Amino acid sequence: MELLRNGRPRIVITGMGSVSALGGVKSLWESLKAGQSGIRRITTIPIEHVPVKIGGEVRDFDPTDYLEHKEARRMGRASHFAVAAASLAIEDAGLTVADIENEGERVGVVLGTSLGSHEMSEQSTLKYKTSGYRKPNPLSLINCLPNMPGHYVSRFFRAVGPLNTPSNACASGTQAVGEAGELIRNGRADMVITGGVEAVLQDYALAGFEAMDALATGYNDNPEAASRPFDANRSGFVFSEGGAVIIIESLAHALKRNARIYAEVLGHAASSDAYHIAALDPEGKGAMRSMRWALEDARMNPEDIQYINAHGTSTPANDAMETLAIKTIFGEHAYNIPVSSSKSMLGHALGASGALEIVACVMSLVDQVLHPTINYETPDPECDLDYVPNIAREVKNLRYILSNSFGLGGQNASIVLSQI
């Protein structure tokens, strides 16, 4: 087997772990194939005072399944998710902490997030101001920093190589996996623990996004129907949380330790809209650059792509823009490419979404099945592609996949995956 592709080390995925509204990797994938939504009425925070009361909540999660109680008590929820997903991914890759420690400086961590454990900042600030300005918890400020999930993964799993935290809003998870691959391509690491986490499903975040008219409303009594990407009656995204961690290695390293290989990372790219803090460029120029550059990085032609996992947020602006961008990049071939949105069932977990969607893409390659876009009932003339409506689709010879993530601040990231 050739160890280089286009003169660069080949990068393969050998382990995956997830914490999500649909559970771990196996449960997540089975639910996606079945068209089963993880959107529910929120139970972990007070919601009486906010209009939108639904979300993609991680339920029945106990951080002490992965951490000592004392450590868990000090850490934020995003760090809990990161350590849990990393533990599952490392086990899935057939590795132990001792294995990682023995690799020395050759194992890195690149873990994306938008805000990290932001709830710790809110809680500690409120407590400080309502307790007579008494001395605050000395660790609360540190533990709310976005790089803390990556720190804890590095610390607990003894990965002492390069450590990085891409914080690029909704593109964070996808860009993290791409940047992790560059460490391997450039000879800085043999293995990287990578992915994305998010845990900002809080009342102030719901209120803020609702004030922006960004959330789907009117579905408090029917939460599973709220996220409806590309449907003419879509009204906004559904806020969620979670995380996914992916183990990537050079092909040479994976073969040396006889690892099971799920898929290969062929190329990636990131771009900027340079347009608006929150609104998408309606012409999709940044999204087009991200997709075009990812294809160029993978040394692939547009007609090679056989499936696209869309950003597909269920907002009127995003879905029309992404459709336009796909049609511009792929031309007439766009009408031959199935496109589906994992967010129709998972909701939008900001910096975690891209990593969760990479897990879904990898499982599509493994099972040769495309999960559906659920709640697709009324076609939109502006969104006229094949969105794999409502029912999963078995395919043959699925080899090349593109996954998109577009974020606030005009952040765009795309990644190309393939069978090995």
C-alpha positions as CSV (number, residue, x, y, z in Angstrom):
1,M,0.0,0.0,0.0
2,E,1.4,3.4,-1.0
3,L,2.2,5.4,2.1
4,L,2.3,8.8,0.3
5,R,-0.4,10.5,-1.7
6,N,0.8,13.3,-4.0
7,G,4.1,13.3,-2.2
8,R,2.6,13.7,1.3
9,P,2.0,11.3,4.1
10,R,-1.5,9.7,3.9
11,I,-3.8,10.5,6.8
12,V,-6.3,7.8,8.1
13,I,-9.0,7.7,10.7
14,T,-8.6,4.8,13.2
15,G,-10.9,5.7,16.1
16,M,-14.0,7.6,16.8
17,G,-16.0,8.6,19.9
18,S,-19.0,10.8,20.4
19,V,-21.2,12.4,23.0
20,S,-24.4,13.7,21.4
21,A,-28.2,14.0,21.5
22,L,-28.2,10.7,19.8
23,G,-25.6,9.1,22.0
24,G,-22.2,7.4,21.2
25,V,-21.0,6.5,17.7
26,K,-23.0,3.3,17.3
27,S,-26.3,4.8,18.7
28,L,-25.7,8.0,16.7
29,W,-25.2,6.3,13.4
30,E,-28.1,3.8,13.9
31,S,-30.4,6.7,14.8
32,L,-29.3,8.8,11.8
33,K,-30.0,5.9,9.5
34,A,-33.4,5.4,11.0
35,G,-34.3,9.1,10.6
36,Q,-34.7,9.4,14.4
37,S,-34.4,12.9,15.8
38,G,-32.5,13.6,19.1
39,I,-34.3,17.0,19.5
40,R,-36.3,17.1,22.8
41,R,-37.7,19.5,25.3
42,I,-34.8,20.7,27.4
43,T,-34.5,19.3,30.9
44,T,-31.1,20.2,32.2
45,I,-31.6,24.0,32.6
46,P,-34.5,26.2,33.6
47,I,-36.5,27.1,30.5
48,E,-39.7,28.7,31.8
49,H,-38.5,32.2,31.0
50,V,-37.3,31.5,27.4
51,P,-39.5,31.2,24.4
52,V,-37.7,28.3,22.7
53,K,-37.7,25.3,25.0
54,I,-36.2,22.6,22.8
55,G,-32.7,21.5,21.8
56,G,-30.3,18.7,21.0
57,E,-29.5,18.0,24.6
58,V,-27.0,15.3,25.8
59,R,-29.1,13.3,28.2
60,D,-28.2,10.8,30.9
61,F,-24.5,11.9,30.8
62,D,-22.4,11.3,33.9
63,P,-18.9,12.7,33.7
64,T,-17.8,10.4,36.6
65,D,-18.1,7.5,34.2
66,Y,-14.8,8.9,32.7
67,L,-13.4,11.1,35.4
68,E,-12.8,11.1,39.2
69,H,-15.5,13.0,41.0
70,K,-13.0,15.6,42.3
71,E,-11.7,16.4,38.8
72,A,-15.2,16.4,37.2
73,R,-16.5,18.9,39.8
74,R,-13.8,21.4,38.8
75,M,-14.3,21.1,35.1
76,G,-16.9,22.5,32.7
77,R,-19.3,20.6,30.6
78,A,-17.4,21.0,27.4
79,S,-14.3,19.5,29.0
80,H,-16.5,16.6,30.3
81,F,-17.6,15.9,26.8
82,A,-14.1,16.2,25.4
83,V,-12.6,13.7,27.9
84,A,-15.5,11.3,27.4
85,A,-15.4,11.4,23.6
86,A,-11.6,11.1,23.7
87,S,-11.8,8.1,26.0
88,L,-14.2,6.4,23.7
89,A,-12.2,7.2,20.6
90,I,-8.9,6.0,22.0
91,E,-10.5,2.7,23.1
92,D,-12.1,2.4,19.7
93,A,-8.6,2.9,18.1
94,G,-7.3,0.0,20.2
95,L,-5.0,2.3,22.2
96,T,-4.3,2.8,25.8
97,V,-2.9,5.8,27.8
98,A,0.3,3.9,28.1
99,D,0.5,3.5,24.3
100,I,0.0,7.3,23.8
101,E,2.6,8.0,26.5
102,N,5.1,5.7,24.8
103,E,4.7,7.7,21.6
104,G,6.2,10.7,23.4
105,E,6.1,13.9,21.5
106,R,4.6,12.3,18.4
107,V,0.9,12.5,19.5
108,G,-0.8,15.9,19.3
109,V,-4.2,17.3,20.3
110,V,-6.3,19.6,18.1
111,L,-9.7,20.1,19.5
112,G,-12.1,22.8,18.2
113,T,-14.8,24.7,20.1
114,S,-16.7,28.0,19.9
115,L,-16.9,28.9,23.5
116,G,-15.7,26.0,25.6
117,S,-17.2,25.7,29.0
118,H,-18.7,29.2,28.9
119,E,-21.3,28.3,31.5
120,M,-18.6,28.4,34.2
121,S,-17.9,32.0,33.4
122,E,-21.6,32.9,33.6
123,Q,-22.1,31.0,36.9
124,S,-19.0,32.3,38.6
125,T,-19.6,35.9,37.5
126,L,-23.2,35.8,38.8
127,K,-22.1,34.2,42.1
128,Y,-19.4,36.8,42.6
129,K,-21.8,39.7,42.0
130,T,-24.6,38.3,44.2
131,S,-22.4,37.2,47.1
132,G,-21.1,40.7,48.1
133,Y,-18.1,40.5,45.8
134,R,-16.4,37.8,47.9
135,K,-13.3,36.0,46.7
136,P,-14.2,34.0,43.6
137,N,-13.3,30.4,42.8
138,P,-9.7,30.7,41.5
139,L,-10.3,27.9,38.9
140,S,-13.6,29.1,37.4
141,L,-12.0,31.7,35.1
142,I,-9.4,29.2,33.9
143,N,-11.8,26.4,33.3
144,C,-14.1,28.5,31.1
145,L,-11.3,29.2,28.6
146,P,-11.9,27.6,25.2
147,N,-8.6,25.7,25.3
148,M,-9.4,23.8,28.4
149,P,-11.2,20.8,26.7
150,G,-8.0,20.3,24.7
151,H,-5.8,20.7,27.8
152,Y,-7.7,18.1,29.7
153,V,-7.5,15.6,26.8
154,S,-3.8,16.2,26.5
155,R,-3.3,15.9,30.2
156,F,-5.4,12.9,31.0
157,F,-4.3,10.9,27.9
158,R,-0.6,12.0,28.1
159,A,-0.4,13.5,24.6
160,V,2.5,15.8,24.9
161,G,2.9,16.8,21.3
162,P,1.4,19.9,19.6
163,L,-1.7,21.3,21.3
164,N,-4.1,23.6,19.5
165,T,-7.7,24.9,19.9
166,P,-9.3,26.2,16.7
167,S,-12.1,28.5,17.8
168,N,-13.9,29.3,14.6
169,A,-17.6,29.2,15.6
170,C,-19.5,26.5,13.7
171,A,-16.5,25.6,11.5
172,S,-14.3,24.7,14.5
173,G,-14.7,20.9,14.5
174,T,-14.1,20.5,10.8
175,Q,-11.2,22.9,10.7
176,A,-9.7,21.1,13.8
177,V,-9.6,17.8,11.9
178,G,-8.1,19.5,8.8
179,E,-5.4,21.3,10.9
180,A,-4.6,18.1,12.8
181,G,-3.9,16.5,9.4
182,E,-1.4,19.2,8.6
183,L,0.6,18.2,11.7
184,I,1.0,14.8,10.2
185,R,1.6,16.0,6.7
186,N,4.3,18.3,7.9
187,G,6.0,15.7,10.0
188,R,5.2,17.2,13.4
189,A,3.1,14.3,14.6
190,D,2.4,10.6,13.8
191,M,-1.0,10.7,15.5
192,V,-3.5,13.4,16.5
193,I,-6.5,13.3,18.9
194,T,-8.8,15.8,17.2
195,G,-12.5,16.8,16.8
196,G,-14.8,19.4,18.3
197,V,-16.9,19.9,21.4
198,E,-19.6,22.4,22.5
199,A,-21.7,22.8,25.7
200,V,-23.4,26.2,25.5
201,L,-27.0,25.0,25.6
202,Q,-27.9,27.6,28.2
203,D,-30.9,29.9,28.7
204,Y,-28.9,33.1,27.7
205,A,-27.7,31.4,24.5
206,L,-31.2,30.3,23.6
207,A,-32.5,33.9,24.3
208,G,-29.7,35.4,22.3
209,F,-30.2,33.3,19.2
210,E,-34.0,33.7,19.5
211,A,-33.5,37.5,19.6
212,M,-31.5,37.1,16.3
213,D,-34.5,35.3,14.8
214,A,-32.1,32.4,14.2
215,L,-34.0,29.6,16.0
216,A,-36.9,27.5,14.9
217,T,-39.9,28.6,16.8
218,G,-43.4,27.1,17.3
219,Y,-42.2,23.6,17.9
220,N,-42.1,23.4,21.7
221,D,-44.8,20.7,21.6
222,N,-43.3,18.9,18.5
223,P,-39.6,19.2,18.9
224,E,-38.6,16.4,16.5
225,A,-40.2,18.4,13.6
226,A,-38.3,21.7,14.3
227,S,-35.2,21.2,12.3
228,R,-36.1,20.9,8.6
229,P,-33.1,21.7,6.4
230,F,-33.8,22.7,2.8
231,D,-37.6,22.5,3.3
232,A,-39.6,25.5,2.1
233,N,-41.1,25.9,5.6
234,R,-37.8,25.9,7.5
235,S,-37.7,28.7,10.0
236,G,-34.4,28.4,11.9
237,F,-31.9,26.0,13.5
238,V,-32.3,24.0,16.7
239,F,-29.5,24.6,19.2
240,S,-27.7,21.6,20.6
241,E,-24.6,20.4,22.3
242,G,-22.1,17.5,22.3
243,G,-18.8,16.4,21.0
244,A,-16.9,14.0,18.8
245,V,-13.2,13.0,18.9
246,I,-11.5,11.3,16.0
247,I,-8.1,9.6,16.1
248,I,-6.1,10.3,12.9
249,E,-2.7,8.8,12.1
250,S,-0.3,8.6,9.2
251,L,-1.0,5.5,7.2
252,A,2.5,4.3,7.9
253,H,1.9,4.6,11.7
254,A,-1.5,2.9,11.5
255,L,-0.1,0.0,9.5
256,K,2.9,-0.4,11.8
257,R,0.6,-1.0,14.8
258,N,-1.9,-3.0,12.7
259,A,-4.8,-0.6,13.4
260,R,-8.2,-0.9,11.9
261,I,-8.7,1.9,9.4
262,Y,-12.1,3.5,8.9
263,A,-11.3,6.1,6.2
264,E,-8.8,8.5,4.8
265,V,-8.6,12.3,5.0
266,L,-7.8,13.5,1.5
267,G,-7.9,17.2,1.8
268,H,-9.4,20.2,3.6
269,A,-9.6,24.0,3.4
270,A,-10.9,27.0,5.3
271,S,-12.0,30.4,4.0
272,S,-13.5,33.7,5.1
273,D,-16.6,35.4,3.8
274,A,-15.2,38.8,4.9
275,Y,-18.8,39.9,4.7
276,H,-20.8,40.2,8.0
277,I,-20.5,39.2,11.7
278,A,-23.6,37.0,11.5
279,A,-25.2,37.2,8.1
280,L,-24.0,34.8,5.4
281,D,-22.7,36.1,2.1
282,P,-25.8,35.5,0.0
283,E,-23.7,34.8,-3.0
284,G,-21.8,32.1,-1.1
285,K,-18.4,33.1,-2.3
286,G,-16.7,32.1,0.9
287,A,-18.4,28.7,0.9
288,M,-17.4,28.2,-2.7
289,R,-13.7,29.0,-1.9
290,S,-13.8,26.5,1.0
291,M,-15.1,23.7,-1.2
292,R,-13.0,24.5,-4.2
293,W,-9.8,24.7,-2.1
294,A,-10.6,21.4,-0.3
295,L,-11.0,19.7,-3.7
296,E,-7.7,21.2,-4.9
297,D,-6.0,20.1,-1.7
298,A,-7.3,16.6,-2.2
299,R,-6.2,16.7,-5.9
300,M,-9.8,15.9,-7.0
301,N,-12.2,17.1,-9.6
302,P,-15.7,18.2,-8.6
303,E,-17.3,15.2,-10.5
304,D,-15.4,12.8,-8.2
305,I,-17.5,13.7,-5.2
306,Q,-20.4,11.3,-4.7
307,Y,-22.0,12.7,-1.5
308,I,-22.1,15.9,0.4
309,N,-22.8,16.2,4.1
310,A,-24.2,19.7,4.1
311,H,-23.9,22.4,6.8
312,G,-27.7,22.4,6.4
313,T,-28.7,24.4,9.4
314,S,-32.4,24.8,8.6
315,T,-32.2,28.6,8.4
316,P,-33.7,30.2,5.3
317,A,-30.5,32.0,4.4
318,N,-28.0,29.2,5.0
319,D,-29.8,26.5,3.0
320,A,-30.4,28.6,0.0
321,M,-26.8,29.9,0.0
322,E,-25.3,26.5,0.4
323,T,-27.4,25.1,-2.4
324,L,-26.3,28.0,-4.6
325,A,-22.6,27.4,-3.7
326,I,-22.8,23.7,-4.4
327,K,-24.4,24.3,-7.8
328,T,-21.8,26.8,-8.7
329,I,-18.8,24.6,-7.7
330,F,-20.2,21.4,-9.1
331,G,-22.2,22.6,-12.1
332,E,-24.6,20.1,-13.6
333,H,-23.0,17.4,-11.5
334,A,-24.6,19.0,-8.5
335,Y,-27.9,17.4,-9.5
336,N,-26.3,13.9,-9.4
337,I,-24.9,14.3,-5.8
338,P,-27.0,13.3,-2.8
339,V,-26.8,16.0,-0.1
340,S,-28.1,15.5,3.4
341,S,-28.0,17.3,6.7
342,S,-27.2,15.6,10.0
343,K,-28.5,18.7,11.8
344,S,-32.1,17.6,10.8
345,M,-31.7,15.1,13.6
346,L,-28.8,16.3,15.8
347,G,-29.6,20.0,15.8
348,H,-26.7,22.6,15.5
349,A,-23.9,22.0,18.1
350,L,-21.8,24.9,16.9
351,G,-18.1,23.9,17.1
352,A,-19.0,20.2,17.7
353,S,-21.2,19.9,14.6
354,G,-18.4,19.4,12.0
355,A,-16.8,16.7,14.0
356,L,-20.1,14.9,14.6
357,E,-20.8,15.1,10.9
358,I,-17.4,13.7,10.0
359,V,-18.3,10.7,12.2
360,A,-21.5,10.3,10.1
361,C,-19.6,10.6,6.9
362,V,-17.1,7.9,7.9
363,M,-20.0,5.6,8.8
364,S,-21.5,6.3,5.4
365,L,-18.3,5.0,3.8
366,V,-18.2,2.0,6.1
367,D,-21.9,0.9,5.7
368,Q,-22.4,2.3,2.2
369,V,-25.6,4.1,3.4
370,L,-26.6,7.8,3.2
371,H,-28.6,9.0,6.2
372,P,-31.7,11.1,5.3
373,T,-32.6,14.8,5.8
374,I,-35.7,14.4,7.9
375,N,-38.7,16.7,8.0
376,Y,-38.3,17.4,4.2
377,E,-41.9,17.8,3.2
378,T,-42.3,20.9,0.9
379,P,-39.7,21.6,-1.8
380,D,-38.2,25.0,-2.0
381,P,-37.5,26.3,-5.6
382,E,-34.2,27.8,-4.3
383,C,-33.2,24.4,-2.9
384,D,-33.6,22.0,-5.8
385,L,-30.9,19.3,-5.2
386,D,-31.3,15.7,-4.0
387,Y,-31.5,16.1,-0.2
388,V,-32.1,12.3,0.5
389,P,-35.5,13.1,1.9
390,N,-36.7,11.3,5.0
391,I,-35.5,7.8,4.3
392,A,-31.9,6.5,4.3
393,R,-30.5,5.3,1.0
394,E,-28.2,2.3,0.3
395,V,-25.6,3.1,-2.2
396,K,-22.9,1.2,-4.1
397,N,-19.2,2.1,-4.5
398,L,-19.5,5.2,-2.4
399,R,-15.9,6.4,-2.1
400,Y,-15.5,10.2,-2.0
401,I,-17.4,12.5,0.4
402,L,-17.3,16.2,1.0
403,S,-18.4,17.7,4.3
404,N,-19.1,21.4,4.9
405,S,-19.2,23.7,8.0
406,F,-20.0,27.4,7.8
407,G,-19.9,29.6,10.9
408,L,-20.6,33.0,12.4
409,G,-18.0,35.6,11.4
410,G,-17.9,34.2,7.9
411,Q,-15.8,31.1,8.9
412,N,-16.0,28.3,6.3
413,A,-14.4,24.8,6.4
414,S,-14.7,21.9,4.1
415,I,-13.1,18.4,4.3
416,V,-12.8,15.5,1.8
417,L,-12.9,12.0,3.0
418,S,-12.6,8.7,1.2
419,Q,-12.4,4.9,1.6
420,I,-8.8,3.8,2.1
